[in-house]
Amino acid sequence: MPKTLSKKDPNLVAAVNRLKRGQRIWGLLLIGLGGLTEWAAASEHPAAGLPLIAVGLFAFVWAEPAVLAAVAVAVAFSIVPSINPRLTILGPDPLRAAMVGSTIELIALIVGKALIVLTASSQFLFYRFLYGTARASNDEPEMAIIPQMVPNRTDGLARSARWIGLLGLALSALGVLFIYTVPGAYVTPLLGEMAGSLGVVAIGLGVGCAFSPTDERTAALTSVVLGLVAYGLGAAILLAL
């Protein structure tokens, strides 16, 4: 029977501390990017930076490995307005606006964000083992079991992500209705942006929970699907205007 490592194992304790420090850095990064987006575009796009700020706050406050997936997803979707300024979900990108059309700088910005996505994703895949591996299946039955080193909030996060996805879907449906009933209304693009933004948060939390030990994997996967649909409809609304 495999042994269970001690919670006082120095390697595990060091990993928890690295997780906390790393998530504070990601949190500050996303809060800063979201705040910059709000400062640059709040008058026309009041909800643009709020999802980044929200995910950043979660990352800063909680040592929750699943939130690392949400960080990666949020930054990944923030690449879209960098490439296509018309898709202002999580945008417009203030960093691109500051580049004044420089193609080389734009490529550098996209590559930089892609590296952030890759790094946060890799950290998520590594640190999720701090939830504990007693329930994990592997090909080495004698491998030592890692005890739960951090609080596991994935059940609640998965259910919350599902509600966030449902709200995003509802707002996107309302936005589509406005296109056909009240064309040109100021609120229509805002509904598209809010729907897509909620979709991004639902996708990120859903992915993080689905690939972590949880009893709510169905809710997590449902939130990913709802988030994708909400984002797709939100993007379609913006492109239709």
VENZI-V105326 format. One record per helix or strand of 2 or more residues. SS is the DSSP state (~ for helix, > for strand). FROM is the first residue (numbers start at 1). TO is the last residue. Records with the same first field share a line. If there is no record, write none. Layout:
BEGIN
SS=FROM-TO + FROM-TO
END
This chain:
BEGIN
~=10-41 + 50-61 + 65-83 + 94-97 + 103-131 + 154-181 + 186-210 + 217-240
END
